[in-house]
Amino acid sequence: MHTHGTETPVNAPSAEIPMTAHKTQAPTTDRSAELFEQAREVLAGGVSRNTLLRAPHPIYAERASGCRIVDVDGVERIDFANNMAALIHGHSHPAVTAAVTAQLEHGTAYTMATRAEIDYALQLRRRAPGFEKMRFMNSGTEAVMAAMKASRAYTGRHKIAKVEGTYHGGYDYAEVSQAPAPHNWGPAERPASVPLAKGTPESVLQEVVVLPYNDPEAAVAVLNEHRGEIACVVLDLMPHRLGLIPAKDAYVVALRDWTREDGALLVLDEVITFRTEVGGMQTRYGVSPDLTAMGKVIGGGLPVGALAGRAEVMEVFSAGAGGPRLPQSGTFSANPLTITAGAAAMKLYDAEAVARMNRLGTLARARIEEAIAVAGAPASVTGAGSMFRIHMKAEAPTDYRSSYPSAEEKALLSHFVDGLYDHGVMAIHTGAGALSTPMDEAVIDQLADAVLASLRKL
Ligand SMILES: Cc1ncc(COP(=O)(O)O)c(C=O)c1O
């Protein structure tokens, strides 16, 4: 593969903890297997997050620093998973660690508000014009849930519209049609409302209107059947589970126009996409949502969620004469540890750092494409900003249905991701990856080498 010059990462940790020598050969122990045996005794399904499951067992982490992670068998890999795209500075960035350590000595959570949450809200508000007011919570799931409930409280309507195949966290209404399959997804232009979990009430399915992706006319035709009933349209501008495919401008404009005209709200889920621009992907599109749900990178490595939006809409949380229209609380919401970590991390993630990450993302996608061409593999890559997703499909998919893998493609992808692991690269199980600021061009070279080697082994 080509060698590229290395550039100095803007926010690279000044002193990385020395890691073990990079090992790509099979380890001599299998401590992860042993730990999973123990875990199965006590954790339902063996894990607390299903996304960590992989055959024959999850891999257990020992420690991590910068963009490198070492498992319990001593194998070191470059971490392109970054806790499902949540870590923009990789692991244990010195500035974040120092800020959190200082805060730890003053307590971790109080039944009192803090100055830190005001300062952090002010910092985030400067990043996007639509963030007039905000509230912090503990996860992206909570942020999306709060967005949906705030929309209902503001509009007095109860239906939610969302795009087929998108992941918006674990709220019942958000889960509808998260993972439909060919046997139940219905017509492409008018997708069915498909439950994810067994036991999902029929009433939930009836309240969720499912839209086709990137087809403005078809989406508007579906929405028109529910005029005056929809509280909000929830949109992710580059939905990861759908295929990490950026939304078309015309699609975003159509949904913005329709919601404005109908009196529904437009909610953007920027839990993943916030990392793509200083003010989130919405600033790239120039779209003004009514509400924005955030999470992941804004927590600086700790659990977080936040809802930001128009002051008038966010007023639903304020206590008026009869109390708030939407009473909302959370024991650990805006806890000072998360706020401290988030504020330190996002302060470092300035315009220069965002631009550098995006340049590295463009390079990564180009190098992956090059590797696919060299291997002559039926694969493609999607993504934007500092993210990529590799599909076992010769043609890059354009929506959920075209990204839906056949049984054979699914097996190939799983072998491919295993191959990356064997070549020192950890990716998300979907074939996706998210960059972090400690990465540089040399790391992207290693990624490209691992992609080529893994494709050749398929
Ligand atoms: C787009 C999107 N929305 C919401 C969520 C839920 O966030 P959390 O896992 O913090 O609850 C995720 C998590 O992956 C996500 O990717």
Ligand as a Chemical Component Dictionary entry (heavy atoms), coordinates in Angstrom:
data_LIG
# 
_chem_comp.id                   LIG 
_chem_comp.type                 NON-POLYMER 
_chem_comp.pdbx_formal_charge   0 
_chem_comp.three_letter_code    LIG 
# 
loop_
_chem_comp_atom.comp_id 
_chem_comp_atom.atom_id 
_chem_comp_atom.alt_atom_id 
_chem_comp_atom.type_symbol 
_chem_comp_atom.charge 
_chem_comp_atom.model_Cartn_x 
_chem_comp_atom.model_Cartn_y 
_chem_comp_atom.model_Cartn_z 
_chem_comp_atom.pdbx_ordinal 
LIG C1 C1 C 0 -28.575 8.265 15.852 1  
LIG C2 C2 C 0 -28.687 7.759 17.254 2  
LIG N1 N1 N 0 -29.693 8.177 18.036 3  
LIG C3 C3 C 0 -29.830 7.771 19.310 4  
LIG C4 C4 C 0 -28.955 6.866 19.857 5  
LIG C5 C5 C 0 -29.132 6.412 21.264 6  
LIG O1 O1 O 0 -28.101 6.915 22.065 7  
LIG P1 P1 P 0 -27.696 6.166 23.423 8  
LIG O2 O2 O 0 -27.053 4.871 23.052 9  
LIG O3 O3 O 0 -26.774 7.130 24.105 10 
LIG O4 O4 O 0 -28.970 5.968 24.190 11 
LIG C6 C6 C 0 -27.897 6.386 19.076 12 
LIG C7 C7 C 0 -26.951 5.411 19.625 13 
LIG O5 O5 O 0 -26.207 4.747 18.941 14 
LIG C8 C8 C 0 -27.768 6.838 17.746 15 
LIG O6 O6 O 0 -26.781 6.384 16.972 16 
# 
loop_
_chem_comp_bond.comp_id 
_chem_comp_bond.atom_id_1 
_chem_comp_bond.atom_id_2 
_chem_comp_bond.value_order 
_chem_comp_bond.pdbx_ordinal 
LIG C1 C2 SING 1  
LIG C2 N1 SING 2  
LIG C2 C8 DOUB 3  
LIG N1 C3 DOUB 4  
LIG C3 C4 SING 5  
LIG C4 C5 SING 6  
LIG C4 C6 DOUB 7  
LIG C5 O1 SING 8  
LIG O1 P1 SING 9  
LIG P1 O2 DOUB 10 
LIG P1 O3 SING 11 
LIG P1 O4 SING 12 
LIG C6 C7 SING 13 
LIG C6 C8 SING 14 
LIG C7 O5 DOUB 15 
LIG C8 O6 SING 16 
# 
